[in-house]
Amino acid sequence: MKKQLRVPGPTEVPEEVLRESSKQMIGHRSAEYVEMFKKISEDIKQVFMTENDVLIFPGAGTGGMEAAIVNLFSPGDKVLVLTTGVFGDRFAEIAVSFGLKVEKLTFDPGQCVNPDKVRERMERNREEIKAVIVTHNETSTGVLNDIKEIKSALGDFPGLFVVDAVSSLGAAELKTDEWGIDVVVTGSQKALMTPPGLALISVSEKAWRACESSKLPKYYWSFVRAREYLKKGQNPYTPAVQQIYALKEAVRMILEEGLDNVFLRHRKLSKAFRHGIRGMGLELFARDEIASPTVTAVKIPENLNFNNFKKRLKTDFNIEIAGGQKELKNKIFRFGHMGYIDEKDILACISAIEICLKNLGLSIKIGSGIIAAEEILIKGE
């Protein structure tokens, strides 16, 4: 039975990418590696929608978030973190751990960042703020924040604008240069369809100037050192060679499909899944206009034991989903639909969810979710 890994990451990996990652090892200082690394370092810029350097480190997305903190700031610097869930809070926690003064502008779970609230905050004593940090796609709640509107709300703010795009880059539009984003952090294991193990970070010229004055300790995560080696098509230290092979092929596939087509596919599949969930009588956690194109959060019915439901999906259909985190544990379940996924996957999962819920005693009309999802897939967006 085909496995459906429908957690919000890591995601399934295309066969073409897996084959690339299984190639024999090569020397990381060899001409062959230099050629490959130079190519992926240029190609990935198209996915980031930037002309800025993109640094590639072995590590998880959280490592990329930490790298941004230690390279851009000094102890005592104040940053404003806009948080809509677990991963916005995580960025704040990292900043606190390195001695930064963190102010949080927090929005309720299931809600997005309100640009008007941001604008109000920026109208008073903003001079002390060195950076505004926000999560583009909050996977803990299935909410997509409007980065363009948030940037507009900052006005002529002279500080840095830092975006966590770990679960959005390659699936949702993020115009790094056009929208004036200074640092974008992502990971390989989500919409980039690559196994876990790479953190990717784009850095603007303004951000490079901040790096020059940063006094926080860094060695492995040094942007300056990574940039020096990038000019030679190399990494400062031993890279994850197999992951670079894989990323190169995954980016080739993304660019071949076309970014606009990739974004459209994610929007359509997200909408189809949400309509399918509603069609079978379940309630969604985030409203449609702010819903993530990569992960959907669904409220767990009061008479459903989530652990039994999750186990049944895994045992009967080899589908793996995720539950809620922290205060949302046992209140929502999360379904990932990013990266290597198509219409057949969505329909198969909706059908399996219907059957499992029916078998667990819920009043579900079999086929209701499928019909609702198919209506969206037939009509398009």
C-alpha positions as CSV (number, residue, x, y, z in Angstrom):
1,M,0.0,0.0,0.0
2,K,1.4,3.4,-1.0
3,K,2.4,5.5,2.0
4,Q,0.8,8.9,2.3
5,L,3.0,11.1,4.5
6,R,0.6,13.9,5.2
7,V,2.2,15.5,8.2
8,P,3.3,19.2,7.8
9,G,6.8,18.1,7.1
10,P,9.0,16.3,6.3
11,T,7.1,15.6,3.1
12,E,7.3,12.8,0.5
13,V,10.2,13.0,-1.9
14,P,9.9,12.4,-5.6
15,E,11.6,9.3,-7.0
16,E,13.8,11.4,-9.2
17,V,15.1,13.3,-6.1
18,L,15.7,10.1,-4.2
19,R,17.7,8.7,-7.0
20,E,19.9,11.8,-7.0
21,S,20.4,11.5,-3.3
22,S,21.6,8.0,-3.6
23,K,24.5,8.8,-5.9
24,Q,28.1,7.9,-4.9
25,M,29.9,10.4,-2.6
26,I,32.2,12.9,-4.2
27,G,34.8,15.2,-2.7
28,H,33.4,18.4,-1.4
29,R,36.4,20.3,-2.7
30,S,36.3,18.6,-6.1
31,A,35.6,20.4,-9.4
32,E,32.5,18.3,-9.8
33,Y,31.1,19.5,-6.5
34,V,32.0,23.1,-7.2
35,E,30.1,23.0,-10.4
36,M,27.0,21.5,-8.8
37,F,27.0,23.9,-5.8
38,K,27.4,26.9,-8.0
39,K,24.4,25.8,-10.1
40,I,22.1,25.1,-7.2
41,S,23.2,28.4,-5.5
42,E,22.0,30.3,-8.6
43,D,18.9,28.2,-9.4
44,I,17.5,28.4,-5.8
45,K,17.5,32.2,-6.1
46,Q,14.6,31.9,-8.6
47,V,12.5,30.0,-5.9
48,F,13.4,32.7,-3.4
49,M,12.5,35.3,-6.0
50,T,15.7,37.2,-5.2
51,E,19.0,38.4,-6.6
52,N,20.5,38.1,-3.1
53,D,23.0,35.5,-2.1
54,V,21.3,32.3,-0.7
55,L,23.4,30.5,1.9
56,I,23.0,26.8,2.3
57,F,23.9,25.1,5.6
58,P,23.6,21.6,6.8
59,G,20.8,21.8,9.4
60,A,17.1,22.1,10.0
61,G,14.9,25.1,9.5
62,T,15.3,25.9,13.2
63,G,19.1,26.0,12.6
64,G,18.5,28.6,9.9
65,M,16.4,30.7,12.4
66,E,19.2,30.6,14.9
67,A,21.7,31.5,12.2
68,A,19.7,34.6,11.4
69,I,19.7,35.7,15.0
70,V,23.4,35.2,15.7
71,N,24.5,36.9,12.5
72,L,22.3,39.9,12.5
73,F,22.2,41.1,16.1
74,S,24.1,41.9,19.2
75,P,23.3,41.3,22.9
76,G,20.6,43.7,24.1
77,D,19.2,44.5,20.6
78,K,15.5,44.7,20.5
79,V,13.4,42.8,18.0
80,L,9.6,42.7,17.4
81,V,8.3,39.2,16.8
82,L,4.8,38.9,15.2
83,T,3.5,35.5,16.3
84,T,0.5,33.5,15.3
85,G,1.5,30.2,16.8
86,V,4.2,27.7,17.9
87,F,6.8,28.7,15.2
88,G,6.4,32.4,15.7
89,D,7.0,31.7,19.4
90,R,10.0,29.6,18.6
91,F,11.7,32.5,16.7
92,A,11.1,34.6,19.8
93,E,12.5,31.9,22.1
94,I,15.7,31.7,20.0
95,A,16.2,35.4,20.2
96,V,15.7,35.5,24.0
97,S,18.2,32.6,24.4
98,F,20.9,34.8,22.8
99,G,20.2,37.8,25.0
100,L,18.0,39.9,22.7
101,K,15.2,42.0,24.0
102,V,12.1,40.5,22.5
103,E,8.7,42.2,22.2
104,K,6.0,40.0,21.0
105,L,2.8,41.0,19.1
106,T,0.7,37.9,19.6
107,F,-2.4,37.0,17.7
108,D,-4.9,34.2,18.7
109,P,-4.4,30.7,17.3
110,G,-6.2,30.4,14.0
111,Q,-5.8,34.1,13.3
112,C,-3.3,35.9,11.1
113,V,-1.2,38.9,11.8
114,N,-3.3,42.0,11.6
115,P,-1.4,44.6,9.6
116,D,-3.4,47.5,11.3
117,K,-2.1,46.3,14.7
118,V,1.5,46.3,13.3
119,R,1.0,49.7,11.9
120,E,-0.2,51.0,15.3
121,R,2.8,49.5,17.0
122,M,5.2,51.0,14.5
123,E,3.8,54.5,15.1
124,R,5.4,54.7,18.5
125,N,9.1,54.4,19.6
126,R,10.0,52.1,16.7
127,E,13.6,53.6,16.6
128,E,14.7,51.1,19.3
129,I,13.6,48.1,17.2
130,K,16.4,46.5,15.2
131,A,14.1,44.1,13.3
132,V,10.6,42.8,12.7
133,I,10.4,39.0,12.5
134,V,7.4,37.0,11.3
135,T,6.4,33.5,10.2
136,H,5.0,33.4,6.7
137,N,3.1,30.1,7.1
138,E,2.2,29.0,10.6
139,T,2.1,25.2,10.4
140,S,0.8,24.8,14.0
141,T,-2.5,26.5,13.0
142,G,-2.7,26.3,9.2
143,V,-2.6,30.1,8.7
144,L,-0.8,32.1,6.0
145,N,0.3,35.6,6.9
146,D,0.2,38.3,4.3
147,I,3.8,39.3,4.1
148,K,3.3,42.0,1.5
149,E,0.7,43.8,3.7
150,I,2.8,43.4,6.8
151,K,5.8,45.0,5.0
152,S,3.5,47.8,3.9
153,A,2.4,48.3,7.5
154,L,6.0,48.8,8.6
155,G,6.2,52.0,6.5
156,D,9.7,53.4,6.2
157,F,11.0,51.3,9.1
158,P,14.8,51.4,8.8
159,G,15.4,48.1,10.5
160,L,15.5,44.6,9.1
161,F,12.5,42.5,8.0
162,V,13.1,38.8,8.7
163,V,10.7,36.1,7.4
164,D,10.5,32.4,8.5
165,A,9.4,30.7,5.2
166,V,10.2,27.2,6.3
167,S,6.8,25.7,5.3
168,S,5.9,28.2,2.5
169,L,8.9,28.7,0.2
170,G,8.3,26.9,-3.0
171,A,4.5,26.6,-2.4
172,A,3.3,30.1,-1.7
173,E,4.3,33.4,-3.4
174,L,7.0,35.2,-1.6
175,K,8.6,38.0,-3.6
176,T,11.7,38.5,-1.5
177,D,13.2,41.5,-3.4
178,E,10.0,43.1,-4.6
179,W,8.5,43.1,-1.1
180,G,11.7,44.3,0.6
181,I,12.4,41.3,2.7
182,D,15.9,41.3,4.2
183,V,16.3,37.7,5.3
184,V,14.2,34.6,4.4
185,V,14.8,31.3,6.1
186,T,13.6,28.0,4.9
187,G,14.3,24.2,5.1
188,S,14.7,21.5,2.5
189,Q,12.1,19.1,3.9
190,K,8.8,20.8,3.1
191,A,7.7,22.3,-0.2
192,L,11.2,21.9,-1.6
193,M,10.6,18.1,-1.8
194,T,14.0,17.3,-0.5
195,P,14.9,15.1,2.6
196,P,15.6,17.0,5.8
197,G,19.0,18.3,6.4
198,L,19.5,21.7,4.7
199,A,18.7,25.2,5.9
200,L,18.6,27.9,3.2
201,I,18.8,31.6,4.0
202,S,18.7,34.6,1.6
203,V,20.5,37.7,2.8
204,S,20.0,41.3,1.5
205,E,22.6,44.0,1.3
206,K,21.1,45.7,4.3
207,A,21.3,42.5,6.2
208,W,25.0,42.1,5.2
209,R,25.7,45.5,6.8
210,A,24.0,44.3,10.0
211,C,26.2,41.2,9.9
212,E,29.3,43.5,10.0
213,S,28.3,44.9,13.3
214,S,26.9,41.8,15.0
215,K,28.6,40.8,18.2
216,L,26.8,37.6,19.0
217,P,29.1,34.5,18.9
218,K,29.0,32.4,15.8
219,Y,31.4,30.0,14.0
220,Y,29.7,27.2,12.2
221,W,26.7,29.5,11.4
222,S,28.8,32.5,10.2
223,F,27.2,34.2,7.2
224,V,30.4,36.0,6.4
225,R,32.4,32.9,6.2
226,A,29.7,31.1,4.2
227,R,29.6,34.0,1.7
228,E,33.4,33.9,1.3
229,Y,33.3,30.3,0.3
230,L,30.2,30.7,-1.8
231,K,32.2,32.9,-4.1
232,K,34.4,29.9,-4.8
233,G,31.4,27.5,-5.2
234,Q,32.2,25.8,-1.9
235,N,31.1,25.5,1.8
236,P,33.3,26.4,4.8
237,Y,33.0,22.9,6.2
238,T,31.9,19.5,5.0
239,P,28.5,19.9,3.4
240,A,25.6,17.4,3.1
241,V,26.7,16.3,-0.4
242,Q,23.8,13.9,-1.0
243,Q,21.3,16.5,0.1
244,I,22.8,19.0,-2.4
245,Y,22.3,16.4,-5.1
246,A,18.7,16.0,-4.1
247,L,18.0,19.7,-3.8
248,K,19.4,20.4,-7.3
249,E,17.0,17.9,-8.8
250,A,14.0,19.1,-6.7
251,V,14.6,22.7,-7.7
252,R,15.0,21.6,-11.4
253,M,11.5,20.0,-11.1
254,I,10.0,23.1,-9.5
255,L,11.4,25.4,-12.1
256,E,10.3,23.1,-14.9
257,E,6.7,23.1,-13.6
258,G,7.0,26.9,-13.2
259,L,6.6,28.8,-10.0
260,D,3.2,30.2,-10.9
261,N,1.9,26.7,-11.7
262,V,3.4,25.4,-8.4
263,F,1.6,28.1,-6.4
264,L,-1.7,27.4,-8.3
265,R,-1.4,23.7,-7.7
266,H,-1.0,24.2,-3.9
267,R,-3.9,26.7,-3.8
268,K,-6.2,24.3,-5.7
269,L,-5.3,21.2,-3.7
270,S,-5.7,23.1,-0.4
271,K,-9.1,24.4,-1.4
272,A,-10.2,21.0,-2.6
273,F,-9.2,19.4,0.7
274,R,-10.9,22.1,2.7
275,H,-14.1,21.7,0.8
276,G,-13.9,17.9,1.2
277,I,-13.5,18.3,4.9
278,R,-16.5,20.6,5.1
279,G,-18.4,18.3,2.8
280,M,-18.2,15.5,5.4
281,G,-19.4,17.8,8.1
282,L,-16.1,18.7,9.9
283,E,-15.1,22.2,10.9
284,L,-11.9,23.9,9.8
285,F,-9.7,25.9,12.3
286,A,-8.7,28.8,10.1
287,R,-11.1,30.8,7.9
288,D,-10.7,30.5,4.1
289,E,-9.2,33.9,3.4
290,I,-6.1,33.3,5.6
291,A,-5.9,29.5,5.1
292,S,-2.4,28.0,4.4
293,P,-1.9,26.4,1.0
294,T,0.4,23.8,2.6
295,V,-1.3,22.6,5.7
296,T,-4.9,22.5,6.9
297,A,-5.9,22.4,10.5
298,V,-9.2,20.6,11.3
299,K,-11.2,20.8,14.5
300,I,-11.5,17.4,16.1
301,P,-15.2,16.5,16.8
302,E,-16.0,16.2,20.4
303,N,-17.0,12.5,20.1
304,L,-13.8,11.5,18.3
305,N,-10.7,10.1,20.0
306,F,-7.9,11.6,17.9
307,N,-5.4,8.9,18.8
308,N,-7.8,6.2,17.6
309,F,-8.5,8.1,14.4
310,K,-4.8,8.7,13.7
311,K,-4.0,5.0,14.4
312,R,-6.8,3.8,12.1
313,L,-5.7,6.0,9.2
314,K,-2.1,4.6,9.6
315,T,-3.1,1.0,10.0
316,D,-5.9,0.7,7.4
317,F,-4.6,3.2,4.8
318,N,-1.0,3.9,5.5
319,I,-1.8,7.6,5.9
320,E,0.1,9.6,8.5
321,I,-1.3,12.9,9.8
322,A,-0.3,15.2,12.7
323,G,-2.1,16.4,15.8
324,G,-2.2,19.8,17.4
325,Q,0.6,21.2,19.4
326,K,0.7,22.7,22.9
327,E,-2.7,24.2,23.7
328,L,-4.2,22.8,20.5
329,K,-3.3,19.2,21.4
330,N,-6.4,17.0,21.0
331,K,-8.3,20.0,19.6
332,I,-7.2,19.9,16.0
333,F,-5.5,17.6,13.6
334,R,-3.2,18.8,10.8
335,F,-3.0,17.5,7.2
336,G,0.0,18.5,5.1
337,H,-0.5,19.1,1.3
338,M,2.8,20.6,0.2
339,G,5.5,19.6,-2.2
340,Y,5.2,16.3,-4.0
341,I,1.4,15.9,-4.0
342,D,-1.4,15.8,-6.6
343,E,-5.2,15.5,-7.0
344,K,-5.2,11.7,-6.7
345,D,-3.5,12.0,-3.3
346,I,-6.0,14.5,-2.0
347,L,-9.0,12.4,-3.2
348,A,-7.5,9.2,-1.8
349,C,-6.9,10.8,1.6
350,I,-10.4,12.3,1.8
351,S,-11.9,8.9,1.0
352,A,-9.8,7.3,3.7
353,I,-10.8,9.9,6.3
354,E,-14.4,9.4,5.5
355,I,-14.2,5.6,6.0
356,C,-12.2,5.9,9.2
357,L,-14.6,8.4,10.7
358,K,-17.6,6.3,9.8
359,N,-16.0,3.2,11.3
360,L,-15.2,5.1,14.5
361,G,-18.9,5.9,14.9
362,L,-19.3,9.4,13.4
363,S,-22.3,10.2,11.3
364,I,-20.6,10.6,8.0
365,K,-22.2,10.2,4.6
366,I,-19.7,8.2,2.5
367,G,-18.8,10.1,-0.6
368,S,-19.9,13.6,0.7
369,G,-16.3,14.8,1.1
370,I,-15.2,13.3,-2.3
371,I,-18.0,15.1,-4.1
372,A,-17.2,18.4,-2.5
373,A,-13.5,18.1,-3.3
374,E,-14.2,17.0,-6.9
375,E,-16.3,20.1,-7.4
376,I,-13.3,22.3,-6.8
377,L,-10.9,20.1,-8.8
378,I,-13.3,20.2,-11.8
379,K,-13.9,24.0,-11.6
380,G,-10.2,24.8,-10.9
381,E,-9.3,27.5,-8.5
